[in-house]
Amino acid sequence: MSENLAETGTEEERGTEELSATATAAATYTVVANVNVRSGPSTSYAIVGRLSAGTRVTIYCQTPGQTVTGPMGTSNIWDRIGSGRYISDTYVRTGSDGYVAPRC
């Protein structure tokens, strides 16, 4: 009977570790040039803020949108950095030309 409890405890511990890993999966990245923050993944969306070069942002998820050319190249990937807050991935040093966060 104690063996079963130990196995259940181990599964619970694994579940807790997985939840913790998911909760901390969002990483911060550096904005490489001044950029407008938009309410959606295109320059046709309203400007809801502005970030200065050197600002660190958390990318919660990424979504395809308008193709933009910026300091880091050309891409259609947009980074959601908050609720209703998007910036083109071409303004963020992520170390990748692709997705680095889950899709929105």
N, CA, C and O of each residue as an XYZ file, in Angstrom:
416
protein
N       0.818     -1.180      0.000
C       0.000      0.000      0.000
C       0.872      1.258      0.000
O       0.558      2.204     -0.722
N       1.943      1.303      0.773
C       2.799      2.482      0.795
C       3.489      2.687     -0.558
O       3.819      3.821     -0.907
N       3.713      1.619     -1.322
C       4.316      1.766     -2.639
C       3.387      2.557     -3.561
O       3.847      3.417     -4.313
N       2.088      2.273     -3.506
C       1.136      2.993     -4.336
C       1.091      4.480     -3.966
O       1.003      5.339     -4.843
N       1.150      4.774     -2.679
C       1.156      6.166     -2.241
C       2.402      6.876     -2.745
O       2.339      8.035     -3.156
N       3.529      6.184     -2.715
C       4.774      6.782     -3.193
C       4.672      7.078     -4.688
O       5.129      8.124     -5.148
N       4.069      6.152     -5.450
C       3.927      6.375     -6.879
C       2.988      7.555     -7.151
O       3.259      8.379     -8.025
N       1.892      7.633     -6.407
C       0.949      8.732     -6.582
C       1.618     10.053     -6.237
O       1.457     11.040     -6.954
N       2.368     10.074     -5.141
C       3.083     11.284     -4.756
C       4.055     11.713     -5.838
O       4.185     12.905     -6.117
N       4.730     10.768     -6.442
C       5.676     11.074     -7.500
C       4.953     11.691     -8.692
O       5.434     12.665     -9.271
N       3.797     11.131     -9.066
C       3.027     11.695    -10.176
C       2.578     13.111     -9.846
O       2.624     13.991    -10.705
N       2.144     13.337     -8.612
C       1.713     14.666     -8.207
C       2.882     15.643     -8.276
O       2.732     16.776     -8.733
N       4.046     15.190     -7.818
C       5.218     16.049     -7.874
C       5.560     16.389     -9.322
O       5.881     17.537     -9.632
N       5.492     15.388    -10.214
C       5.768     15.640    -11.627
C       4.772     16.641    -12.197
O       5.156     17.538    -12.948
N       3.503     16.498    -11.850
C       2.474     17.422    -12.326
C       2.758     18.836    -11.863
O       2.597     19.786    -12.629
N       3.181     18.986    -10.611
C       3.516     20.300    -10.074
C       4.713     20.888    -10.805
O       4.723     22.077    -11.122
N       5.726     20.061    -11.076
C       6.903     20.537    -11.798
C       6.532     20.982    -13.203
O       7.041     21.996    -13.681
N       5.650     20.237    -13.877
C       5.235     20.607    -15.228
C       4.489     21.928    -15.219
O       4.704     22.762    -16.099
N       3.609     22.137    -14.233
C       2.882     23.398    -14.130
C       3.849     24.546    -13.879
O       3.697     25.621    -14.458
N       4.836     24.330    -13.027
C       5.818     25.367    -12.741
C       6.616     25.703    -13.986
O       6.884     26.874    -14.251
N       7.001     24.688    -14.755
C       7.767     24.916    -15.982
C       6.936     25.708    -16.978
O       7.456     26.603    -17.642
N       5.660     25.393    -17.090
C       4.783     26.113    -18.006
C       4.615     27.559    -17.559
O       4.653     28.468    -18.388
N       4.436     27.780    -16.292
C       4.215     29.120    -15.766
C       5.438     30.008    -15.961
O       5.294     31.221    -16.109
N       6.634     29.433    -15.965
C       7.852     30.215    -16.102
C       8.422     30.144    -17.508
O       9.547     30.589    -17.734
N       7.674     29.594    -18.462
C       8.180     29.418    -19.816
C       8.386     30.753    -20.536
O       9.261     30.849    -21.396
N       7.611     31.772    -20.210
C       7.758     33.068    -20.863
C       9.116     33.656    -20.497
O       9.488     33.714    -19.325
N       9.853     34.092    -21.525
C      11.176     34.668    -21.303
C      11.139     36.148    -21.669
O      10.212     36.603    -22.338
N      12.143     36.892    -21.232
C      12.232     38.297    -21.599
C      13.288     38.484    -22.682
O      14.295     37.778    -22.726
N      13.031     39.444    -23.543
C      13.905     39.729    -24.682
C      14.094     41.241    -24.784
O      13.299     42.017    -24.253
N      15.160     41.644    -25.475
C      15.491     43.055    -25.605
C      14.932     43.653    -26.892
O      15.089     43.084    -27.972
N      14.282     44.802    -26.764
C      13.828     45.581    -27.913
C      15.063     46.300    -28.454
O      15.786     46.943    -27.693
N      15.312     46.195    -29.773
C      16.561     46.712    -30.344
C      16.446     48.126    -30.911
O      17.465     48.751    -31.206
N      15.237     48.636    -31.067
C      15.031     50.001    -31.569
C      13.689     50.500    -31.055
O      12.824     49.703    -30.693
N      13.517     51.806    -31.023
C      12.228     52.360    -30.605
C      11.128     51.784    -31.484
O      11.279     51.699    -32.702
N      10.022     51.390    -30.862
C       8.939     50.737    -31.608
C       7.593     51.106    -31.008
O       7.452     51.242    -29.793
N       6.597     51.266    -31.892
C       5.231     51.488    -31.447
C       4.617     50.165    -31.002
O       4.828     49.129    -31.633
N       3.860     50.209    -29.919
C       3.098     49.051    -29.457
C       1.699     49.198    -30.041
O       1.073     50.251    -29.924
N       1.223     48.141    -30.665
C      -0.063     48.173    -31.363
C      -1.095     47.327    -30.630
O      -0.746     46.457    -29.832
N      -2.369     47.589    -30.909
C      -3.454     46.820    -30.279
C      -3.691     45.488    -30.981
O      -4.469     44.669    -30.491
N      -3.042     45.255    -32.107
C      -3.149     43.997    -32.846
C      -1.914     43.813    -33.718
O      -1.042     44.681    -33.744
N      -1.829     42.694    -34.432
C      -0.619     42.331    -35.170
C      -0.493     42.958    -36.565
O      -0.321     42.251    -37.558
N      -0.579     44.285    -36.625
C      -0.445     44.998    -37.889
C      -0.262     46.480    -37.586
O      -0.690     46.964    -36.537
N       0.380     47.205    -38.515
C       0.533     48.649    -38.326
C      -0.782     49.389    -38.540
O      -0.864     50.588    -38.277
N      -1.814     48.690    -39.014
C      -3.127     49.331    -39.162
C      -3.889     49.382    -37.829
O      -4.893     50.085    -37.720
N      -3.418     48.645    -36.821
C      -4.036     48.704    -35.491
C      -3.572     49.972    -34.771
O      -2.524     50.535    -35.085
N      -4.361     50.398    -33.819
C      -4.059     51.609    -33.054
C      -2.755     51.473    -32.274
O      -2.401     50.393    -31.801
N      -2.053     52.596    -32.153
C      -0.860     52.657    -31.301
C      -1.341     52.805    -29.860
O      -2.088     53.728    -29.537
N      -0.906     51.889    -29.002
C      -1.325     51.930    -27.601
C      -0.151     52.213    -26.659
O      -0.316     52.231    -25.439
N       1.022     52.431    -27.230
C       2.201     52.730    -26.426
C       3.432     52.781    -27.306
O       3.355     52.633    -28.526
N       4.567     52.993    -26.662
C       5.838     53.044    -27.372
C       6.904     52.494    -26.444
O       6.903     52.764    -25.243
N       7.818     51.714    -27.022
C       8.933     51.168    -26.250
C      10.244     51.717    -26.795
O      10.396     51.897    -28.004
N      11.178     51.980    -25.909
C      12.498     52.469    -26.291
C      13.460     51.308    -26.470
O      13.305     50.250    -25.862
N      14.451     51.526    -27.313
C      15.513     50.544    -27.492
C      16.112     50.203    -26.125
O      16.328     51.086    -25.295
N      16.373     48.928    -25.907
C      16.948     48.478    -24.643
C      15.927     47.978    -23.643
O      16.290     47.334    -22.658
N      14.643     48.265    -23.880
C      13.580     47.785    -22.993
C      13.508     46.267    -23.065
O      13.648     45.685    -24.141
N      13.290     45.631    -21.933
C      13.100     44.175    -21.898
C      11.602     43.899    -21.898
O      10.844     44.525    -21.158
N      11.181     42.942    -22.748
C       9.761     42.584    -22.833
C       9.592     41.082    -22.641
O      10.479     40.297    -22.977
N       8.457     40.701    -22.105
C       8.066     39.303    -22.009
C       7.175     38.994    -23.194
O       6.197     39.699    -23.441
N       7.506     37.940    -23.931
C       6.669     37.506    -25.047
C       5.783     36.380    -24.530
O       6.267     35.286    -24.242
N       4.491     36.647    -24.414
C       3.549     35.653    -23.901
C       3.127     34.665    -24.978
O       2.930     33.481    -24.705
N       2.990     35.163    -26.209
C       2.685     34.303    -27.338
C       2.996     35.075    -28.606
O       3.227     36.283    -28.564
N       3.001     34.382    -29.726
C       3.296     35.007    -31.012
C       2.236     34.603    -32.027
O       1.654     33.522    -31.944
N       1.995     35.496    -32.992
C       0.970     35.247    -33.994
C       1.414     35.811    -35.338
O       2.137     36.806    -35.384
N       0.989     35.188    -36.428
C       1.290     35.784    -37.718
C       0.423     37.020    -37.943
O      -0.721     37.083    -37.492
N       0.979     37.987    -38.638
C       0.256     39.219    -38.942
C       0.889     39.874    -40.149
O       1.413     39.196    -41.033
N       0.841     41.185    -40.183
C       1.415     41.947    -41.290
C       2.922     41.711    -41.366
O       3.599     41.676    -40.338
N       3.441     41.550    -42.567
C       4.890     41.425    -42.754
C       5.521     42.800    -42.599
O       5.093     43.775    -43.217
N       6.554     42.856    -41.755
C       7.234     44.113    -41.430
C       8.736     43.916    -41.610
O       9.270     42.847    -41.313
N       9.411     44.949    -42.096
C      10.871     44.963    -42.129
C      11.344     45.892    -41.033
O      10.949     47.056    -40.978
N      12.195     45.373    -40.158
C      12.721     46.149    -39.044
C      14.197     45.883    -38.874
O      14.822     45.287    -39.751
N      14.764     46.308    -37.770
C      16.202     46.171    -37.531
C      16.705     44.723    -37.534
O      17.874     44.476    -37.829
N      15.824     43.764    -37.207
C      16.240     42.360    -37.136
C      15.839     41.578    -38.391
O      15.923     40.350    -38.405
N      15.400     42.288    -39.456
C      15.045     41.602    -40.690
C      13.585     41.798    -41.058
O      12.941     42.754    -40.626
N      13.073     40.872    -41.866
C      11.691     40.926    -42.330
C      10.943     39.705    -41.819
O      11.438     38.583    -41.926
N       9.747     39.916    -41.262
C       8.981     38.813    -40.690
C       7.510     39.203    -40.589
O       7.158     40.382    -40.552
N       6.659     38.172    -40.544
C       5.233     38.406    -40.284
C       4.870     37.995    -38.855
O       3.690     37.951    -38.507
N       5.859     37.697    -38.035
C       5.610     37.294    -36.642
C       5.441     38.539    -35.770
O       6.243     39.471    -35.821
N       4.380     38.524    -34.975
C       4.120     39.587    -34.009
C       4.113     38.992    -32.610
O       3.594     37.896    -32.396
N       4.692     39.721    -31.657
C       4.825     39.268    -30.272
C       3.770     39.946    -29.403
O       3.655     41.171    -29.383
N       2.995     39.116    -28.679
C       2.042     39.694    -27.717
C       2.792     39.894    -26.417
O       3.252     38.933    -25.801
N       2.914     41.144    -26.003
C       3.679     41.474    -24.801
C       2.766     41.871    -23.644
O       3.235     42.252    -22.571
N       1.478     41.780    -23.872
C       0.476     42.090    -22.859
C      -0.894     42.008    -23.512
O      -0.998     41.805    -24.722
N      -1.927     42.164    -22.729
C      -3.287     42.104    -23.258
C      -3.515     43.269    -24.216
O      -3.451     44.431    -23.813
N      -3.784     42.957    -25.491
C      -3.988     43.999    -26.485
C      -2.745     44.807    -26.783
O      -2.844     45.973    -27.164
N      -1.557     44.200    -26.616
C      -0.279     44.888    -26.822
C       0.631     44.002    -27.676
O       1.066     42.939    -27.234
N       0.911     44.449    -28.898
C       1.716     43.685    -29.858
C       2.832     44.544    -30.431
O       2.668     45.746    -30.641
N       3.975     43.902    -30.681
C       5.060     44.542    -31.417
C       5.577     43.550    -32.448
O       5.525     42.335    -32.254
N       6.080     44.104    -33.552
C       6.657     43.245    -34.579
C       7.897     42.556    -34.015
O       8.706     43.176    -33.324
N       8.032     41.269    -34.319
C       9.187     40.500    -33.854
C      10.488     41.032    -34.451
O      11.568     40.723    -33.949
N      10.399     41.823    -35.510
C      11.602     42.360    -36.147
C      12.262     43.451    -35.309
O      13.334     43.942    -35.666
N      11.637     43.832    -34.208
C      12.207     44.821    -33.293
C      12.709     44.201    -31.992
O      13.083     44.914    -31.060
N      12.714     42.869    -31.934
C      13.071     42.175    -30.701
C      14.196     41.180    -30.981
O      14.122     40.402    -31.932
N      15.229     41.210    -30.153
C      16.334     40.254    -30.291
C      15.953     38.962    -29.559
O      16.108     38.852    -28.343
N      15.451     37.989    -30.328
C      15.039     36.709    -29.740
C      16.079     35.612    -29.962
O      16.034     34.571    -29.307
N      17.020     35.843    -30.887
C      17.997     34.816    -31.209
C      17.472     33.805    -32.208
O      18.100     32.770    -32.431
N      16.321     34.091    -32.818
C      15.702     33.158    -33.755
C      14.943     33.931    -34.829
O      14.440     35.028    -34.586
N      14.869     33.337    -36.024
C      14.031     33.897    -37.088
C      12.622     33.338    -37.042
O      11.759     33.753    -37.815
N      12.384     32.389    -36.131
C      11.099     31.744    -36.032
C      10.422     32.030    -34.709
O      10.762     32.976    -33.999
N       9.461     31.191    -34.401
C       8.690     31.335    -33.156
C       9.529     30.907    -31.951
O      10.212     29.884    -31.992
N       9.470     31.700    -30.880
C      10.161     31.378    -29.634
C       9.180     31.254    -28.475
O       9.580     31.026    -27.333
N       7.882     31.408    -28.779
C       6.826     31.326    -27.762
C       5.639     30.619    -28.416
O       5.585     30.492    -29.639
N       4.698     30.162    -27.605
C       3.513     29.512    -28.189
C       2.756     30.470    -29.096
O       2.864     31.689    -28.960
N       1.991     29.908    -30.020
C       1.149     30.740    -30.886
C      -0.059     31.232    -30.108
O      -0.610     30.512    -29.275
N      -0.467     32.464    -30.388
C      -1.644     33.050    -29.732
C      -2.909     32.436    -30.300
O      -4.010     32.793    -29.882
